[in-house]
Amino acid sequence: MTSTPETPAHDGSDLAELRDEIDELKAIPEDELLNPLPKIVEENEATAAPTDAIGSEKWDLPVEDESLDQQ
């Protein structure tokens, strides 16, 4: 683009802000950009708790005496 008295040559001083914004957007994973998770859902998401393996329960013992150790 040629410069004229009405439109002086661009010195690029405002490009640093755009570069910062581009870097921030590049840091976001593509999946998150295409299908963002609403903040409220993310905050209320349940945390999974470890569970016992299927069949590891010992039904013949009281809960207090129950153990996952194989005998």
C-alpha positions as CSV (number, residue, x, y, z in Angstrom):
1,M,0.0,0.0,0.0
2,T,1.4,3.3,-0.9
3,S,1.4,6.2,1.5
4,T,0.0,9.6,0.7
5,P,-0.2,12.8,2.8
6,E,-3.7,11.8,3.8
7,T,-2.7,8.2,4.7
8,P,0.9,8.1,6.1
9,A,2.9,4.9,6.1
10,H,1.8,2.5,8.8
11,D,4.5,1.9,11.5
12,G,2.9,-1.3,12.9
13,S,2.7,0.0,16.4
14,D,-0.7,-1.4,17.0
15,L,0.1,-4.9,15.8
16,A,1.7,-6.0,19.1
17,E,-1.8,-6.1,20.7
18,L,-3.1,-8.2,17.8
19,R,-0.2,-10.5,18.1
20,D,-0.9,-11.0,21.8
21,E,-4.5,-11.9,21.0
22,I,-3.5,-14.3,18.3
23,D,-1.1,-16.0,20.7
24,E,-3.9,-16.3,23.3
25,L,-6.2,-17.9,20.7
26,K,-3.5,-20.3,19.6
27,A,-3.1,-21.5,23.1
28,I,-6.7,-22.7,23.2
29,P,-7.2,-26.3,22.0
30,E,-9.1,-26.6,18.7
31,D,-11.8,-28.7,20.3
32,E,-12.5,-26.0,22.9
33,L,-12.8,-23.4,20.2
34,L,-15.2,-25.5,18.1
35,N,-17.3,-26.8,21.0
36,P,-16.8,-24.7,24.1
37,L,-17.9,-26.0,27.5
38,P,-20.0,-23.4,29.4
39,K,-18.3,-22.2,32.6
40,I,-21.3,-23.2,34.8
41,V,-21.2,-26.8,33.5
42,E,-17.4,-27.0,34.0
43,E,-17.8,-25.7,37.6
44,N,-20.6,-28.1,38.5
45,E,-19.0,-31.2,36.8
46,A,-18.9,-34.1,39.2
47,T,-15.6,-35.6,40.2
48,A,-15.5,-39.3,39.7
49,A,-14.9,-41.4,42.8
50,P,-13.0,-44.7,42.7
51,T,-15.2,-47.7,43.0
52,D,-14.7,-51.4,43.8
53,A,-14.2,-53.9,41.0
54,I,-17.3,-55.8,40.0
55,G,-17.5,-59.0,42.0
56,S,-15.1,-57.9,44.7
57,E,-17.8,-57.5,47.3
58,K,-17.9,-60.1,50.0
59,W,-21.6,-60.4,50.8
60,D,-21.1,-62.9,53.6
61,L,-19.2,-60.5,55.9
62,P,-20.5,-57.4,57.7
63,V,-19.5,-54.1,56.1
64,E,-16.9,-53.4,58.8
65,D,-15.1,-56.6,58.1
66,E,-15.3,-56.4,54.4
67,S,-12.0,-56.5,52.5
68,L,-10.9,-56.4,48.9
69,D,-8.0,-58.7,49.5
70,Q,-8.5,-62.1,47.8
71,Q,-8.4,-65.0,50.3
